[in-house]
Amino acid sequence: MSRLRKTIMLLSITGFIIFFTPIKTFSQGPPDPNCDPLDPLCPIDGGVTLLLAVGVGLGAKKAFKNSDSN
């Protein structure tokens, strides 16, 4: 596969994951506006989803790179 085709495939997979992953997930209900960030009862930030998507993208990139060398 050409480099351009791999890049397009990687971006498509990453975009698909980000599009179908909810931006904000609250396991404890809606956030409290007066919530202290150091309080363990505060919900997890929505940035965790973005970090997971980036991790999947990097893993896919490494998998494509290693498959070419074999």
N, C-alpha and C positions, 0 to 999 in steps of 0.2 A: 504494500500500500504506500502511496505517496505521502509525503509529510503533510501536505495540505489536506488530504482526505482524513488523516489521523486527527489533525487539529479540528476539523469540522465535526468529526465524530465525537471527540472529547468535549467540545463546546455544546454539542447537542445533548449529550448525556448529562452534563453538568446543569444545563438549562432545564432539562426535563425534571431532574431531581429538585432543583430550587423551585420550579414552578409548582410542583405538586406537594411540596413540603410546606406546612403552615408556617407563616411568619411568626406569629405569637401563639405559644401554647402555655396555658396556665393550668397546672395540675391542682391548684388550690383555689380556683375561682378567680374573679377579677382582682387585679392588684389594688392594694390600699394606697391612696395618694400620700399618706403620711408614713409610709413604711420606711423603716431604717434599713439601709442596704446591708448592714452587718447583722441584722436580725435573721436567724435561720428560717423564719416563717415567710420571708419574702420569696415570691416565685422566681424561677430561673429566667434569666434574660433571653430574649429572642435571638441573640447573637450566637447561641450555641448551635442553632440550626445551620447558620451560615458556616460556622467552623466545621461542622460535620460534612456539609456539601463540598467544601474546599478539600477536606481530607479524602473524600471519595474521588474527587477529580485528580488529586495528586496520585492516589493509588492506581487509578486507571491509566494515567500517563506513564507511570513506572511499569505497569503491566505491558502496555504497548511497546515501550522501549525495550524491555527484556525479551519480548516475543520476536523482535526483529533480529536480535543477536543470535538466536538459536537457529 
